[in-house]
Amino acid sequence: MKVLFIGGTGMISTSVSRLAVAEGIELYLLNRGNNKQDVPEATHLAADIENPDAIKHALGDLNFDVVVDWLAFEPQDIEHAINLFKNRTKQFIFISSASCYQKPVNHYKINESTPLANPYWDYSQNKIACENRLMQAYRDEGFPATIVRPSLTYSKNFPIAIGGWGCYTLADRILNDKPIIVHGDGTSLWVVTHADDFAKGFVPLMGNPQAIGEAFHITSDEVLTWDQIYQTIAEALGKKANIIHIPSDFIVNIKPEYEGTLLGDKSWSVVFDNSKIKRIVPEFNAVIPFHKGIQLTLAWFNEDKNRRFVNATVNASMDGIISAYKNT
């Protein structure tokens, strides 16, 4: 099977790329070519994904069994993809987001039929618009679309709501006994999924005719509270978390940039029904519990001290929120 990933070297997609190569898939990665060392077995095509002419030039006359777009975020990205790949592929997989599901949720357990509606987050609204355009193309033109909605997926990062994404700031605060923020009272439910587990559900969807015209989320069945997530990270560091609970509304009032990620996502209890992906991929089962997965994350950080970047801006933001809350 010949597969093209647009992107393919990101945090989630690297795990999928590696598994695809291990499964014997002929994999092409189309991106700027900055991370070739992550998946050296793939064929790398260099192009600026924001330049349709550059992409056409890089692809030449290549056709694919499957194209996976990891980098489409807005409807115009999907429009370009439909025009470019309608005669080049038998399946087009769009990476959407589980944050598209209804907020606030009407039921704590989410399946693929849960309505898509998120009034808080432009990111989610754009992903919904992308999904709608793809499904229109599937219905009207037979464009072979599949939609996949990851939730909070991790490997080389801490799957957290506040504390910095892709940096070591939260761990540094914990190690130095500094307070960390957990939104709300810490008891709302959440699901985090290791990227290697996600890959096990994703790769079998590629080339699967039962996936055409369908949407799937792929998550762990392990359910944790936010307190448990942060406490597990602290325990993996050999420390006790110094947690300060702060209402999400208060955080957003102090730092409006959190409106999408909190009110549009992580402030709600979220549990996923994975029955659909398991019907199409019967062998799928997420096997990496968080207490083991976070050990893998910390091992990656510890391999190279340069990875343990502490973001001063994130630190200042957390300190500012905590100070404002204590002064209320």
C-alpha positions in Angstrom: 0.0 0.0 0.0 1.3 3.4 -1.0 0.5 6.2 1.5 1.1 9.9 1.7 1.2 11.8 4.9 0.9 15.6 4.7 3.0 16.3 7.8 3.9 13.0 9.4 6.6 14.1 11.8 4.5 15.7 14.5 3.9 14.4 18.0 1.0 12.1 17.1 1.9 11.5 13.5 5.5 10.3 14.1 4.1 7.3 16.1 1.7 6.6 13.2 4.5 7.0 10.6 6.8 4.6 12.5 4.1 1.9 12.9 3.1 2.3 9.2 6.7 1.7 8.1 6.9 -1.3 10.5 3.8 -2.7 8.9 5.4 -2.6 5.5 3.5 0.4 4.1 5.3 2.4 1.4 5.2 5.7 3.2 5.8 9.2 1.7 6.0 12.3 3.9 5.3 15.7 2.5 6.4 18.5 4.6 9.2 21.1 4.9 11.7 18.3 5.5 13.0 19.5 8.8 12.7 16.2 10.7 13.8 13.5 8.3 15.7 11.7 11.1 12.4 10.9 12.9 11.2 8.5 10.1 14.3 7.8 7.9 12.6 4.8 6.2 10.0 7.0 4.6 10.4 8.8 1.2 10.6 12.5 2.0 9.0 15.1 -0.3 9.9 18.7 0.6 7.4 21.5 0.0 5.7 24.4 1.9 2.3 23.0 2.6 0.9 26.5 2.4 1.9 26.7 -1.3 -0.3 24.6 -3.5 1.9 25.0 -6.5 4.9 23.8 -4.5 3.0 20.7 -3.4 2.0 19.9 -7.0 5.6 20.2 -8.0 6.8 17.9 -5.2 4.1 15.3 -6.0 4.7 15.2 -9.7 2.6 12.4 -11.2 2.5 10.3 -8.0 -0.8 8.6 -7.0 -1.6 7.0 -3.6 -3.8 4.4 -2.1 -4.3 6.7 0.9 -3.5 10.4 1.7 -3.6 11.5 5.3 -3.7 15.3 6.0 -2.3 16.0 9.5 -2.0 19.8 8.8 -5.4 21.0 7.5 -7.0 23.4 10.0 -9.3 25.6 7.9 -11.9 25.0 5.2 -9.6 26.5 2.5 -7.0 23.8 3.3 -9.7 21.1 2.6 -10.7 22.9 -0.6 -7.1 22.7 -1.8 -6.9 19.0 -0.8 -10.1 18.0 -2.6 -8.9 19.7 -5.8 -5.4 18.2 -5.5 -6.3 14.6 -4.5 -9.7 13.8 -6.0 -8.0 11.9 -8.8 -4.9 10.8 -6.9 -6.1 8.7 -4.0 -8.6 6.0 -3.1 -8.9 7.4 0.5 -8.4 10.8 2.1 -8.1 10.9 5.9 -8.6 14.2 7.6 -7.3 14.6 11.1 -10.0 16.6 13.0 -10.3 16.9 16.7 -12.5 15.5 19.5 -12.8 19.1 20.7 -15.4 19.5 18.0 -17.9 17.5 20.0 -20.8 19.4 21.6 -19.8 21.9 24.4 -21.3 21.8 26.9 -21.9 18.1 26.6 -25.4 16.8 27.1 -24.1 13.4 28.1 -20.7 12.5 29.7 -20.1 9.6 27.3 -19.3 10.7 23.7 -19.7 8.6 20.6 -19.3 9.6 16.9 -23.0 10.6 16.7 -22.6 13.2 19.4 -23.3 16.6 17.8 -20.5 18.8 16.6 -20.8 22.2 18.2 -18.2 24.3 20.0 -19.1 28.0 20.5 -15.9 28.7 22.5 -13.0 27.8 20.3 -12.2 29.0 16.7 -9.9 26.0 16.3 -12.8 23.5 16.8 -15.2 25.6 14.7 -12.7 25.5 11.8 -12.3 21.8 12.1 -16.1 21.3 12.1 -16.2 23.4 8.9 -13.5 21.2 7.4 -15.5 18.0 8.3 -18.7 19.5 6.8 -16.9 20.3 3.5 -15.4 16.8 3.3 -18.7 15.1 3.9 -20.4 17.3 1.3 -17.6 16.2 -1.2 -18.2 12.6 -0.2 -22.0 12.8 -0.7 -22.0 14.9 -3.9 -18.8 13.8 -5.6 -17.8 10.5 -4.1 -14.7 12.0 -2.6 -13.3 9.1 -0.5 -13.1 10.9 2.9 -12.5 9.5 6.3 -12.5 11.6 9.5 -10.4 10.8 12.6 -10.8 12.8 15.8 -8.0 12.5 18.3 -8.5 13.7 21.8 -5.7 14.7 24.2 -2.8 12.5 22.9 0.7 12.5 24.2 4.2 11.1 23.9 6.9 13.8 24.0 4.7 16.1 26.0 2.7 16.4 29.1 -1.1 16.0 28.5 -2.2 18.9 30.6 -4.6 21.8 30.6 -2.3 24.5 32.2 1.5 24.4 32.5 2.9 24.6 29.0 2.6 22.4 25.9 5.7 20.8 24.5 8.0 22.1 27.2 9.3 21.0 30.6 7.9 23.9 32.6 5.3 21.9 34.6 7.8 19.3 35.6 10.3 21.9 36.6 7.7 23.6 38.9 6.8 20.2 40.5 10.5 19.4 41.0 11.0 22.7 42.7 7.9 22.4 44.9 6.2 25.4 43.2 2.4 25.5 43.0 0.7 24.2 39.9 -2.8 25.0 38.6 -5.6 22.5 38.2 -8.8 24.0 36.7 -12.0 23.6 38.6 -12.0 21.3 41.6 -9.9 18.6 39.9 -12.7 16.0 39.8 -13.9 16.3 36.3 -13.2 13.3 34.1 -10.8 13.1 31.2 -9.1 10.7 28.9 -5.5 10.9 27.7 -4.1 8.6 25.0 -0.5 7.6 24.3 0.4 8.3 20.6 1.6 4.7 20.2 -1.8 3.4 21.2 -3.5 5.9 18.9 -1.3 4.6 16.0 -2.6 1.0 16.6 -6.2 2.1 15.9 -5.3 4.5 13.1 -3.0 2.4 10.8 -5.7 -0.3 10.2 -8.1 2.4 9.0 -5.8 3.2 6.1 -7.0 1.4 3.0 -10.1 0.0 4.8 -13.1 0.5 2.6 -15.4 0.3 5.7 -13.9 3.6 6.8 -14.9 5.6 3.7 -17.5 8.2 4.6 -17.2 7.6 8.3 -15.8 9.5 11.3 -13.9 7.9 14.2 -12.3 8.9 17.5 -9.4 6.8 18.8 -8.7 7.1 22.5 -7.8 5.1 25.6 -10.6 3.6 27.7 -8.8 4.7 30.9 -10.7 7.5 32.6 -8.9 9.8 35.1 -9.7 12.9 37.0 -7.6 16.0 36.3 -6.2 15.7 39.9 -5.1 12.2 39.1 -3.4 13.3 35.8 -1.3 15.9 37.6 -0.7 13.8 40.6 0.5 10.9 38.4 3.0 13.2 36.7 4.3 14.4 40.1 4.6 10.8 41.3 6.6 9.9 38.2 8.9 12.7 39.1 9.2 11.4 42.7 7.3 14.4 44.1 4.0 15.4 45.5 2.0 17.8 43.5 1.3 21.2 45.1 -2.1 21.8 43.5 -4.1 25.0 43.6 -7.6 24.6 42.3 -8.8 27.6 40.4 -12.2 27.9 38.6 -12.0 27.8 34.8 -14.1 31.0 34.5 -11.7 32.8 36.7 -8.7 31.6 34.7 -10.3 32.7 31.4 -11.2 36.1 32.9 -7.5 36.6 33.8 -6.1 35.0 30.7 -8.7 35.0 27.8 -6.4 32.9 25.6 -7.5 29.9 27.7 -11.2 30.2 26.7 -10.8 27.7 23.8 -8.8 25.1 25.6 -10.7 25.3 28.9 -14.3 26.4 28.2 -14.1 24.8 24.7 -12.5 21.6 25.9 -10.9 20.6 29.1 -13.3 22.1 31.7 -15.9 19.5 30.8 -16.0 15.8 31.8 -15.2 13.8 28.7 -15.4 10.0 28.3 -15.3 8.3 24.9 -17.2 5.3 23.7 -14.7 3.5 21.4 -17.1 0.9 20.2 -17.1 2.1 16.6 -13.3 2.0 16.1 -13.2 -1.4 17.7 -15.9 -2.7 15.3 -13.8 -1.6 12.3 -10.5 -2.5 13.9 -11.3 -5.5 16.2 -7.7 -5.8 17.3 -7.5 -2.2 18.6 -7.0 -1.8 22.3 -5.1 0.9 24.1 -2.6 -0.8 26.4 -0.5 2.0 27.8 -1.9 3.2 31.1 -1.1 6.8 32.0 1.2 5.9 34.9 3.4 3.9 32.4 3.0 6.3 29.5 4.2 9.3 31.5 7.3 7.4 32.4 8.0 7.1 28.7 7.5 10.8 28.3 9.9 11.6 31.2 12.5 9.1 29.8 12.4 11.1 26.5 13.0 14.4 28.3 15.8 12.8 30.3 17.7 11.6 27.3 18.8 15.1 26.4 18.9 18.1 28.7 18.2 20.4 25.8 14.7 18.9 25.7 14.0 20.1 29.2 13.1 23.7 28.2 11.5 25.8 30.9 9.3 28.5 29.3 9.6 31.7 31.3 6.4 33.1 29.7 4.4 30.0 30.9 5.9 30.4 34.4 5.0 34.0 34.6 1.4 33.3 33.3 0.9 30.6 36.0 2.3 32.8 38.7 0.1 35.7 37.6 -3.1 33.6 37.7 -2.2 32.2 41.1 -1.4 35.6 42.5 -4.7 37.1 41.2 -6.7 34.2 42.6 -5.0 34.5 46.1 -5.8 38.2 46.1 -9.6 37.7 45.5 
